[in-house]
Amino acid sequence: MRCLIVGTDRLGAAPAILRQKFGVREIVHWDGRRKKLPESFPRGTGLVVVYTGFVNHTLMHRVRELARKAGIKVVWLKRGLSELEVLSSAG
């Protein structure tokens, strides 16, 4: 599965956790400062992780709209990696 991470400048340990605990094979990263709004997600995206503290509101709304139309699950993180680890242990 391909995962799109939106926001933050550096991914840190997030790709490793996504690979180990969620079975993600490929990571695509969009920073939160995009000027041009995306038309669609990269082909094959099965999960979107959004770091809300590092994304402008317009991009956040666009990601939500694209995910809703495509039926893709979105994980909204306020503080980052610690929330991602909690999600993986929850099931």
C-alpha positions as CSV (number, residue, x, y, z in Angstrom):
1,M,0.0,0.0,0.0
2,R,1.1,3.5,-0.7
3,C,0.8,6.1,2.0
4,L,0.7,9.9,1.5
5,I,2.1,12.0,4.3
6,V,1.0,15.6,4.2
7,G,2.7,18.3,6.3
8,T,5.9,18.6,8.3
9,D,9.3,19.2,6.8
10,R,11.0,16.0,8.0
11,L,9.4,12.6,8.2
12,G,11.7,11.3,11.0
13,A,10.7,7.8,12.2
14,A,7.1,7.9,10.7
15,P,8.0,5.9,7.5
16,A,9.5,3.1,9.6
17,I,6.5,2.9,11.9
18,L,4.1,2.9,8.9
19,R,6.0,0.1,7.3
20,Q,6.3,-2.1,10.4
21,K,2.9,-1.6,11.9
22,F,0.6,-0.7,9.0
23,G,2.2,-2.7,6.1
24,V,2.9,0.5,4.0
25,R,5.3,-0.2,1.2
26,E,5.8,3.2,-0.3
27,I,5.8,6.7,1.3
28,V,4.9,9.9,-0.7
29,H,5.5,13.2,1.1
30,W,3.8,16.6,0.5
31,D,5.0,19.4,2.7
32,G,2.3,21.7,4.1
33,R,3.4,24.8,2.2
34,R,2.2,23.8,-1.3
35,K,1.1,26.8,-3.2
36,K,-0.7,24.8,-6.0
37,L,-3.5,22.6,-4.7
38,P,-3.3,19.0,-5.9
39,E,-5.8,17.6,-8.4
40,S,-5.6,14.1,-7.1
41,F,-3.6,11.8,-4.8
42,P,-0.8,9.7,-6.3
43,R,-2.1,6.5,-7.9
44,G,-2.4,3.6,-5.5
45,T,-2.7,5.7,-2.3
46,G,-4.4,3.7,0.4
47,L,-3.8,5.8,3.4
48,V,-3.3,9.5,4.0
49,V,-1.6,10.9,7.2
50,V,-1.9,14.6,7.8
51,Y,0.1,16.5,10.4
52,T,-2.4,19.2,11.1
53,G,0.0,21.6,12.8
54,F,2.1,21.8,9.6
55,V,-0.5,22.2,6.9
56,N,-2.3,25.4,5.7
57,H,-6.1,25.3,6.0
58,T,-6.7,25.3,2.2
59,L,-4.5,22.3,1.7
60,M,-6.1,20.5,4.6
61,H,-9.6,21.0,3.2
62,R,-8.5,19.9,-0.2
63,V,-7.0,16.7,1.1
64,R,-10.2,15.9,3.0
65,E,-12.2,16.5,-0.1
66,L,-10.0,14.3,-2.3
67,A,-10.0,11.5,0.3
68,R,-13.8,11.6,0.7
69,K,-14.2,11.4,-3.1
70,A,-11.7,8.5,-3.4
71,G,-12.8,6.6,-0.3
72,I,-9.4,6.8,1.2
73,K,-8.8,6.7,5.0
74,V,-7.2,9.8,6.5
75,V,-5.4,9.9,9.8
76,W,-5.2,13.4,11.4
77,L,-2.3,13.9,13.7
78,K,-1.9,16.9,15.9
79,R,1.4,16.1,17.6
80,G,2.9,13.6,15.4
81,L,4.6,10.3,15.9
82,S,3.4,9.5,19.4
83,E,-0.2,9.5,18.1
84,L,0.8,7.3,15.2
85,E,2.2,4.7,17.6
86,V,-1.0,4.7,19.7
87,L,-3.1,4.1,16.6
88,S,-1.0,1.1,15.7
89,S,-1.4,-0.5,19.1
90,A,-5.2,0.1,19.1
91,G,-5.7,-2.2,16.3
